[in-house]
Amino acid sequence: MSTPSSLKVGPNTTLTLVKKRYLFFYFFLIWISIFSIQFELWLLWRLYNPKFIHFLIFLPLLIFIMYITSIAVSLIFAKILLLIVNLFHKPREGVFLRHKNDKDYRYWSIRSVIKKWPLWISHKFPFPFMNNICLKMFGIKTKYSNSLFEGFVDTEFINFGKNVVVGQGAIIQSAVIIGNLFIIKKTIIEDNSVIGAQSIVMPGTHMKKNSILGGHSLTTVGQELEENWIYLGAPAMKFKKNVFNEDGLERILEQQIQERSETEIKTEDLYIVRKDKHSKIE
């Protein structure tokens, strides 16, 4: 099915294979991952020659080990390819043209294709730490205390603090295609930041400590989210102070509950019909 031209102008992410001419790198990494599995099976039969019943018993463990091996092999070879590609043209920030003759866009396309298979296969791993290892291999500064598994994170020019939470389906970008423009800017997510489900963090966004981006929200390119504030909307705007990381949180919540109860009592009094001075009926 053809795609309407109105949907082709972006914003797009590196989830899309932008150049078919670079698919050689993609298929090479898939082949080398599968080849490592074949080699392990051949080595097992050659060295140990296990009995069939033993093979069946240890098959789940063997599948798990082969899966780990395929991830490791794809990451190692992808890293080698990226080092070679970066010798010809290093990644840099800026605003460029989305055109095959633009060197920055062309080499970003190559890097995106190289990273796609390792990202996909590591993201299917049942334990989230493998996703963090993959991002670290590609140069993303992140901590193992971060929860990034449920969203999509771009693979260059992104710095994470600690205890960052990314909601399901959220997208954190350092590169974006809008119309004929291709933008790369460093994105910074500081400590204890939270990104809600289905939200989009555009390139150049700086989320300061304890800031929250609500669900289904969108930052603008280069936007700064202030410390201890909650932002909502598209584009994201200040909503209210974030009190969830302050000292004495229980006291603050109790005070808010008390104020709400007093408001509810006043509201109920408006609906009370007075029969006389001394009695009230609802």
Stockholm file with secondary structure:
# STOCKHOLM 1.0

chainA/1-282         MSTPSSLKVGPNTTLTLVKKRYLFFYFFLIWISIFSIQFELWLLWRLYNPKFIHFLIFLPLLIFIMYITSIAVSLIFAKILLLIVNLFHKPREGVFLRHKNDKDYRYWSIRSVIKKWPLWISHKFPFPFMNNICLKMFGIKTKYSNSLFEGFVDTEFINFGKNVVVGQGAIIQSAVIIGNLFIIKKTIIEDNSVIGAQSIVMPGTHMKKNSILGGHSLTTVGQELEENWIYLGAPAMKFKKNVFNEDGLERILEQQIQERSETEIKTEDLYIVRKDKHSKIE
#=GR chainA/1-282 SS CCCCGGGSSSCBCTTSCCCGGGHHHHHHHHHHHHHHHHHHHHHHHHHTCCCHHHHHHTHHHHHHHHHHHHHHHHHHHHHHHHHHHHHHCCCCCEEEECSTTCHHHHHHHHHHHHHHHHHHHHHTSSSTHHHHHHHHHTTCBCCTTCBCTTSEECSSSEEECSSCEECTTCEECSEEEETTEEEECCEEECTTCEECTTCEECTTCEECTTCEECTTCBCCTTCEECTTEEEETTTTEEEEECCTTSTTHHHHHHHHHHHHHHHHHHHHHHTCEESSSSCEEC
#=GC SS_cons         CCCCGGGSSSCBCTTSCCCGGGHHHHHHHHHHHHHHHHHHHHHHHHHTCCCHHHHHHTHHHHHHHHHHHHHHHHHHHHHHHHHHHHHHCCCCCEEEECSTTCHHHHHHHHHHHHHHHHHHHHHTSSSTHHHHHHHHHTTCBCCTTCBCTTSEECSSSEEECSSCEECTTCEECSEEEETTEEEECCEEECTTCEECTTCEECTTCEECTTCEECTTCBCCTTCEECTTEEEETTTTEEEEECCTTSTTHHHHHHHHHHHHHHHHHHHHHHTCEESSSSCEEC
//
